[in-house]
Amino acid sequence: MTLAPSPAALLELAARLATAAGRQSLDGLHRTRTLDTKSSDTDMVTEMDKAAEALIVAGIDAERPNDGVLGEEGASRPGTSGVRWVIDPIDGTTNYVYRHPFWSVSIGAELNGVTVAGAVAIPMLGEIYTASKGGGAFRNGVPITVSTQTILAQSLIGTGFAYSADIRARQGVMVATLLPEVRDIRRGGSAAIDLCFVADGRLDAYVEDGLNPWDECAGSLIVSEAGGIVTVLDVGRGTHCAANPALHALLAKRVHALH
């Protein structure tokens, strides 16, 4: 009988591959890049997204060939080990194309359907956020915790916008409604980074419609291990809300009212 891998062992591999993919993408940042689009004319993908995903999958294949994979850029296969890797090779491709620093490499590892390890590398900030189930959350090896803010009106909230015009219009209404009720709102352009910033107290909370598994797999675990809560408020819309427990309850109630 094969023993299940430890979360720590999966995290070591996730962090190593996220760092390597981030370094490769950083090296390619100033090259001429081939651009394509996916879900809409504003949803860009570059050859560097695909190259980063290929590097990560090759690294998994070399060490854990029986694992499953789910990648944003198309890498997908079932596994036989009970482990599945959920990969966003460049989260924040628009930022990457514009050389804006808020893009990341996000790798989560699920064991029998439960996320047990996650790493989010932010190459242009020189940072990597990591967490393993039951092992805490860290930035560059230093423990982190969510903010202690419990007053919605004094909270800095992160959010993001989809590429669909219809969804963006709905998100704009939510932002316009929330903005007078909170300290301020930030839109960074990478859901994985936003979640890590909640875990690190750089944001008090985060809410966004339409996240995919690769957007939030690693980041959600990092928030949880930092003492926060991440829930899906509306399954149909994929509305994710992340914050410390007290603030989460307040923000979730407010967002529910907007739906």
C-alpha positions as CSV (number, residue, x, y, z in Angstrom):
1,M,0.0,0.0,0.0
2,T,1.4,3.4,-1.0
3,L,1.4,6.0,1.7
4,A,-0.2,9.3,0.9
5,P,2.3,12.2,0.5
6,S,2.6,14.6,3.4
7,P,1.3,18.2,2.8
8,A,4.9,19.4,3.6
9,A,6.3,17.3,0.8
10,L,3.7,18.5,-1.7
11,L,4.4,22.1,-0.6
12,E,8.1,21.8,-1.2
13,L,7.5,20.7,-4.7
14,A,4.8,23.4,-5.3
15,A,7.1,26.2,-4.0
16,R,10.1,25.0,-6.0
17,L,8.1,24.8,-9.3
18,A,6.4,28.1,-8.6
19,T,9.8,29.8,-8.1
20,A,11.2,28.2,-11.2
21,A,8.2,29.2,-13.4
22,G,8.3,32.7,-12.0
23,R,12.0,33.0,-12.7
24,Q,11.4,31.8,-16.3
25,S,8.5,34.2,-16.8
26,L,10.5,37.1,-15.3
27,D,13.4,36.4,-17.7
28,G,10.9,36.5,-20.6
29,L,9.2,39.7,-19.5
30,H,11.1,42.0,-21.8
31,R,11.1,39.8,-24.9
32,T,8.7,40.3,-27.7
33,R,5.7,38.1,-26.8
34,T,3.1,36.4,-29.0
35,L,-0.4,37.5,-27.9
36,D,-3.6,35.6,-28.3
37,T,-7.0,35.8,-26.7
38,K,-9.3,33.3,-25.0
39,S,-12.7,34.1,-23.6
40,S,-12.9,37.6,-25.0
41,D,-10.8,40.2,-26.9
42,T,-9.5,41.5,-23.5
43,D,-8.6,38.0,-22.1
44,M,-5.0,37.7,-23.2
45,V,-2.7,34.7,-23.1
46,T,1.0,34.7,-24.1
47,E,3.5,32.0,-25.0
48,M,5.0,32.6,-21.6
49,D,1.8,31.5,-19.9
50,K,2.0,28.2,-21.9
51,A,5.8,27.9,-21.3
52,A,5.3,28.3,-17.5
53,E,2.6,25.7,-17.4
54,A,4.7,23.3,-19.4
55,L,7.6,23.8,-17.0
56,I,5.4,23.1,-14.0
57,V,3.8,20.0,-15.5
58,A,7.2,18.7,-16.6
59,G,8.4,19.1,-13.0
60,I,5.4,17.2,-11.6
61,D,5.8,14.5,-14.2
62,A,9.5,14.0,-13.2
63,E,8.7,13.5,-9.5
64,R,5.0,12.5,-9.3
65,P,3.9,11.0,-12.7
66,N,0.7,9.4,-11.3
67,D,-0.8,12.7,-10.1
68,G,-3.6,14.5,-11.8
69,V,-3.3,18.0,-13.2
70,L,-5.7,20.9,-13.9
71,G,-4.0,23.9,-15.5
72,E,-5.5,27.2,-16.8
73,E,-3.8,26.9,-20.2
74,G,-5.2,23.4,-21.0
75,A,-3.0,20.9,-19.1
76,S,-5.6,18.4,-17.7
77,R,-5.4,14.8,-16.8
78,P,-6.8,12.4,-14.2
79,G,-4.4,10.8,-11.8
80,T,-4.3,7.6,-9.8
81,S,-2.5,8.8,-6.7
82,G,-5.3,10.9,-5.1
83,V,-3.2,14.1,-5.7
84,R,-4.2,16.7,-8.2
85,W,-2.2,19.9,-9.0
86,V,-4.2,23.0,-9.7
87,I,-2.0,25.5,-11.7
88,D,-2.3,29.1,-12.8
89,P,1.1,29.6,-14.6
90,I,0.6,33.4,-14.8
91,D,-2.2,34.8,-12.8
92,G,-2.6,38.4,-14.0
93,T,-1.5,38.0,-17.6
94,T,-2.7,41.5,-18.5
95,N,-0.4,42.9,-15.8
96,Y,2.4,40.7,-17.1
97,V,1.9,42.0,-20.7
98,Y,2.0,45.6,-19.4
99,R,4.9,44.9,-17.1
100,H,2.8,45.8,-14.1
101,P,4.3,44.0,-11.0
102,F,1.1,42.3,-9.8
103,W,1.3,38.9,-11.6
104,S,2.0,35.6,-9.9
105,V,2.5,31.9,-10.3
106,S,-0.1,29.9,-8.3
107,I,0.2,26.1,-7.6
108,G,-2.1,24.2,-5.3
109,A,-2.1,20.5,-4.4
110,E,-5.2,18.6,-3.6
111,L,-5.3,15.3,-1.8
112,N,-8.5,13.4,-2.3
113,G,-10.3,16.6,-3.2
114,V,-9.0,18.7,-0.3
115,T,-6.4,21.4,-0.8
116,V,-3.4,20.6,1.4
117,A,-0.6,22.7,-0.1
118,G,-0.3,25.9,-1.9
119,A,2.4,28.3,-3.2
120,V,2.0,31.7,-4.9
121,A,5.2,33.3,-6.2
122,I,5.2,37.0,-7.0
123,P,8.4,37.4,-9.0
124,M,8.5,41.2,-9.4
125,L,8.1,41.7,-5.6
126,G,10.6,38.9,-4.8
127,E,8.0,37.2,-2.6
128,I,6.5,33.7,-2.3
129,Y,3.5,32.9,-0.1
130,T,3.2,29.3,1.1
131,A,0.9,27.2,3.2
132,S,0.3,23.5,4.0
133,K,-2.8,22.2,5.7
134,G,-2.3,22.4,9.5
135,G,1.1,24.0,9.0
136,G,0.4,27.7,8.9
137,A,0.9,30.4,6.3
138,F,4.1,32.2,5.4
139,R,5.6,35.0,3.2
140,N,9.2,34.3,2.4
141,G,9.3,31.8,5.3
142,V,7.9,34.3,7.9
143,P,4.6,33.5,9.5
144,I,1.6,35.7,8.5
145,T,-1.9,36.3,9.8
146,V,-5.0,38.0,8.6
147,S,-5.8,41.5,9.8
148,T,-7.8,42.1,13.0
149,Q,-10.1,44.7,11.4
150,T,-13.8,44.1,12.4
151,I,-15.4,47.4,11.2
152,L,-16.5,47.3,7.6
153,A,-16.4,51.1,7.2
154,Q,-12.6,51.0,8.1
155,S,-11.8,48.1,5.8
156,L,-9.6,48.0,2.7
157,I,-11.3,45.6,0.3
158,G,-9.8,43.9,-2.7
159,T,-11.8,42.9,-5.8
160,G,-11.4,42.0,-9.4
161,F,-13.2,42.1,-12.7
162,A,-14.1,39.4,-15.2
163,Y,-13.5,39.6,-18.9
164,S,-17.2,39.2,-19.8
165,A,-18.8,42.6,-20.4
166,D,-22.0,41.5,-18.7
167,I,-20.3,40.2,-15.6
168,R,-18.1,43.4,-15.4
169,A,-21.3,45.5,-15.5
170,R,-22.7,43.6,-12.5
171,Q,-19.3,43.8,-10.7
172,G,-19.3,47.6,-11.3
173,V,-22.7,47.9,-9.5
174,M,-21.3,46.0,-6.5
175,V,-18.2,48.2,-6.3
176,A,-20.2,51.4,-6.7
177,T,-22.5,50.2,-3.8
178,L,-19.7,49.1,-1.5
179,L,-17.3,52.0,-2.1
180,P,-19.1,54.5,0.1
181,E,-19.4,51.9,2.9
182,V,-15.7,50.9,3.2
183,R,-12.3,52.6,3.7
184,D,-11.4,52.0,0.0
185,I,-11.3,49.3,-2.7
186,R,-8.3,48.0,-4.5
187,R,-8.2,46.1,-7.8
188,G,-4.8,44.4,-8.2
189,G,-5.4,42.2,-11.2
190,S,-4.4,38.8,-9.7
191,A,-6.9,36.9,-7.6
192,A,-4.1,34.7,-6.2
193,I,-2.2,37.8,-5.0
194,D,-5.3,39.4,-3.5
195,L,-6.0,36.3,-1.5
196,C,-2.4,36.3,-0.3
197,F,-2.7,39.9,0.7
198,V,-5.7,39.1,2.8
199,A,-3.7,36.4,4.5
200,D,-0.9,38.9,5.2
201,G,-3.1,41.7,6.3
202,R,-2.3,43.9,3.3
203,L,-6.0,43.8,2.5
204,D,-8.7,43.4,5.1
205,A,-11.0,41.4,2.8
206,Y,-11.5,40.3,-0.8
207,V,-14.6,39.6,-2.8
208,E,-15.0,38.7,-6.5
209,D,-17.4,36.9,-8.8
210,G,-16.4,34.3,-11.3
211,L,-13.2,32.7,-9.9
212,N,-11.9,29.5,-11.4
213,P,-10.2,26.7,-9.4
214,W,-6.8,27.7,-10.5
215,D,-7.4,31.4,-9.5
216,E,-8.1,30.5,-5.9
217,C,-6.9,27.0,-5.0
218,A,-3.5,27.9,-3.4
219,G,-4.6,31.4,-2.2
220,S,-7.7,30.1,-0.4
221,L,-5.6,27.7,1.6
222,I,-3.1,30.4,2.4
223,V,-5.9,32.6,3.8
224,S,-7.3,29.7,5.9
225,E,-3.9,28.8,7.3
226,A,-3.4,32.5,8.2
227,G,-6.6,32.5,10.3
228,G,-9.1,33.7,7.7
229,I,-12.2,32.3,6.0
230,V,-12.9,31.9,2.3
231,T,-16.4,31.0,1.2
232,V,-18.4,30.9,-2.0
233,L,-21.3,33.2,-1.4
234,D,-23.1,32.4,-4.7
235,V,-22.2,29.1,-6.3
236,G,-23.8,30.1,-9.6
237,R,-21.7,33.3,-9.9
238,G,-18.7,31.8,-8.1
239,T,-18.6,34.8,-5.7
240,H,-15.7,34.3,-3.3
241,C,-15.3,36.2,-0.1
242,A,-12.2,36.1,2.1
243,A,-11.5,37.9,5.4
244,N,-11.0,37.3,9.1
245,P,-14.0,35.6,10.7
246,A,-15.7,38.7,12.1
247,L,-15.2,40.8,9.0
248,H,-16.2,38.0,6.7
249,A,-19.6,37.7,8.4
250,L,-20.2,41.4,7.9
251,L,-19.0,41.5,4.3
252,A,-20.8,38.3,3.3
253,K,-24.1,39.7,4.6
254,R,-23.6,42.9,2.7
255,V,-22.7,41.1,-0.6
256,H,-25.7,38.7,-0.2
257,A,-27.9,41.7,0.0
258,L,-26.5,43.0,-3.3
259,H,-27.3,39.7,-5.0
